[in-house]
Every structure is written in C-alpha cells, then in structure tokens.
Amino acid sequence: QLLSEPERQYIFDSVQDAVRIDGRQCLAYRQAALRLDLLCYATASAQVSLGETDVLVSVREEDNPGATAQQQGSTGSVVAAAQQQQPVSHPVSVWVDCSCLGSGPEQQQLADEAQAHLSSLYRCLRTPTPVFVDILLLGYDGDLLDAASIAASAALMRALPASLLSAQALPLFATVHRIGSQQIVDANQLEESCSMARVTVGVDSNGRLVACQTCGEGSLQFESMTEMIETGVRKAMMLHDSVAKLVARVL
Amino acid sequence: RNSQLPISDHVMPLDRYRNTALVDGIDVRALPLAGDSPAPASQGKQQQQQQQHWFQRRLVQDTVGSGYVEFGDTKVLCSVHGPIEPKRSVLTDAGAEQSRAQLQVYYKLAPFASHQAGRVSYLPDETERRAASFLQDTLAPSLRLDRLPKSRIELHCLVLEDAGCCLATAVNCACLALVDAGLEMYDLVTAATVCRPVGATDWQLEVGDGSNSCGSSSVTLAYMRSLRQVAGMLVEAAEPLQPRVVSAACRICEDPCKMTHSSLRQFLLDCLPADDRTAKIA
C-alpha cells in the first residue's frame, strides 16, 4: 500500500493525539468474528476476521502414524513395527499461504514471516500424532499475526484432546506498534506502514511469554521496549478471555 | 595481487594459527597441529579466549566491503555489495519508495557448518529466513539509507561454523562489513545472546563453544551503544517465561554488547593507519 508523505504525516500526528483514523482508542481491537468447524475434511477449522483481515485455518491430525512412516519410505520390517509402538512426540507443523493476495515478493515475505512467528509460538507444544496447521490468508488489512494466532489456537483447541490441552495452555500473539511516542495495538495496513517498530509477544493463558520479538526498521529504548512488552501481555490476556468465552459458547 | 592484510594485535595472539588459510604470508609449517592438547596452565586463558572476538576485514577481494568474525568456535563471514541498482517491483513508483536505499540481507549456513544438525541443505530454510529478516530489522535503524536513494545494498552472510550464538555473531560481522564498505551509519550495532536451560534460574552468556543445548531458552539483543537504543530483540523460549524475566535477560545482554562495541570500535580505529598507507601507494 502506497502512502504519500502528507498522508503519512496525518496518520502520525493524529496518533500522537490518541486519535486513530478509524476512530478507535489506541489500545482497542477491531470488531472480530470467529467461526469454527467450516471444513469437512479437516480435524478442526476456524476462521477469524479482524476488520478486513481474514484468516482461515485448518488443523489436520494424521490418523495413522504408521502410514506416515511408510510414505517416508521405511520398510515393513519387524524393527520398524517395533519402533511404531513407542510413543513419539511431534512438533506442530505450520504453513502459511498468502496466495490470495497475489504472488509478489512482498506477499511471500509476509507469509514467511508469519510462518516463522507461528512456528515459534507452538514450539513447546508436542502431540502424539503429527499435526499440520495450514493458514490461508483471505484478506489482509494489518495485524496478521494476532488474527492467525487466534484462529490457529481456536482450531487446535477443537482438534486436540482435552488431556493434552490441560497441561499446556495454547498461546496467542499480541502485536504492539510504536508510532512516535504512542503505542497502538491491532494496526491496520496504513498504520503499519507508518509504524517505526513493533513488538510481537506470544503469551499463554497464564500470562507468561512463549515468544517475543522486535521487528521493524526503527530502534527502541529499553524502557519503551519493556512497556510495549507489558502492554502486549495485557492485551493478550484480554484476547485469551474473549477467545475462551467464544469457544465455550460454541461448545 | 599480494595484499598485506592487517592483523589486529589486541586480541588473543594464540588464536592466529586458526586463521592461516585466510591470511597471506604465514608459514604453515611453523604452526602447532590441530591435535595438540593445550598445556594445563593455559586452560583458564582458553576460557577467556572463548569470550573474546576476533575481527578481520577485507577478506573477500571482489566486494565493496567484507568482514569476518570469530567468537569462540563460531565463524561468520559477511560481504556487502552496493549501492547497486534497485529491484523494481510492480508496486514501486518513482516517488517515496525510492527515496531510501533498500537493504537486502541473505543469510546462509554452510552445508558443513552445523555441529548438531548434520549437513545443512543448499536452500535457506525457515530458521535462516528468520535470521535474515532479523538482521535486516537490526541493521536498518543504524544505516543512513536516506543518503543513497534509488539503490539497493545487498548483504550476504555466510556462517562457516555454528557453535552457538551465531545470530549475534552474524550481527557483529554484518556491522563490520558495512563499516568496511564505507556506508554511513549512525552507530555500530553489536549483539549478544544469553541462554538459560529449562528449569534453571540464571542467565549465562552464550559463547561459541558448542555447549548450548537445544532445550534452553535464549534471548538475543542487538544494541547501539552510543545511541543507547535497542536495534532488535529475539526471544526463543523453551518454556513459558515471566515478562519481567525476559526484560531482566535483555538488561543482562547490555554489558556484553557494550564490550563488543568497544572492541569492534578499537579494531576499526587500529585499521586506519594501514588504510592511509595503501592509499598513498595506490
């Protein structure tokens, strides 16, 4: 999205006065919708729309781990059969597809970044059978990571058995941007192009960090970075409450 | 063409034997063999060496600038190409998008680089793409890209050996290569990594001795000392961490970053008289 310099200055100045271009508060999220169980062939699926950002997630569990081993070319010997008896823990495998937006390098970079972030979010999650999380971006207006993490965590909560989930609470992302001296959350695409730096925190439902990274071509002071992390944790806890209520209502 | 590369004397004279392949004019027969075990008296010194950096510049002849950094056993080589013609995409217009140089970072582990993962493939995988975007976000705040409109700067980062803390070493090496290329920067960007095994309480500086395990949380901080600003921060958590623990770990990273900044700055200042000498000959 191309912005002229006066437009950029307008967005910057109004955010300094705590006014965003769509009239929201600085730390307010857009109207979000969550739909579950849309796809027949997936173990679980979820769609989140956060403003114009639309993300569809499908979670598939491989039913037969032995079948996967055969596809990988192992022989049907006694040793292989004995190995299948042992419980194996698999990491969650994440794939992000931005092809609906176009096939240019910017879209590919968006997809790569989102994939790296979401893989790190679910790094601590281990499942007995291989689980594949496929994220399809249907529309983009900023704040991809938050929307994708809500959809993926909601779908994983539906797909995985409760015994696995009670020990590990599924984390969510919260992205905090810094424009001038103000912090904003849930930036749309125009605000993202004006932001100097952002901090993305992955927070589990107990308020602890599982991932944290700064991005963007600006630098931050230590105190600003710490404040942004704290804001991100607060906002992620708020998101956890909302998502838990929504998922409980559907169930 | 016989170029005398300057060897900086302020770090570990004992380490020179490892770099002979890269430096002209040293007799390899006079060097200790790799299998020689160090004398017991020098064990402590070796530990101290592990925490110091070895810098070298102008290693790659055909580039504008290059840098080579060793930190313990971790070895990283960076080369800079640019300013060169910018990449034109459909969305680029002639106005605001071209007013700054584009910085493009390519990061790759050599196939033989990794101790744990065995042979690394030729194509960049997810970790390497993530490291490249981290390097780009970290170096961009310090580079004066607005001084080079309508151009592109390419930075190629090759990790020759990864024995721990290779992302922080790559940041240091990239900064050295950019300075060697003569690109204007606001400040040197230096980085350090601290790590903590699962269940432990203390954060330790990660050094290049291959001792970090996959099951530990790490915090990498890239810091600009003179500006007192954080250029980048990356947390890889093996267990959920309290936010104040993460902030405390970032603060712990500040001192190693400052020390690396001083030694890099001193190395660059020591290189200056040699530059003047070759300029007069040319």
Interface residues (C-beta under 8 A of the other chain):
Chain A: L2 L3 S4 E5 G104 P105 E106 Q109 D112 E113 Q115 A116 S119 S120 R123 C124 V199 V201 D204 N206 G207 R208 L209 V210 A211 C212 Q213 T214 C215 G216 E217 G218 S219 L220 Q221 F222 M225 T226 I229 E230 V233
Chain B: K87 S89 V90 L91 D93 G95 A96 E97 E126 R129 R130 S133 F134 D137 A140 P141 S142 M224 L227 R228 Q229 V230 A231 G232 M233 L234 V235 E236 A237 A238 E239 P240 L241 Q242 P243 V246 S247 C250 R251 E254
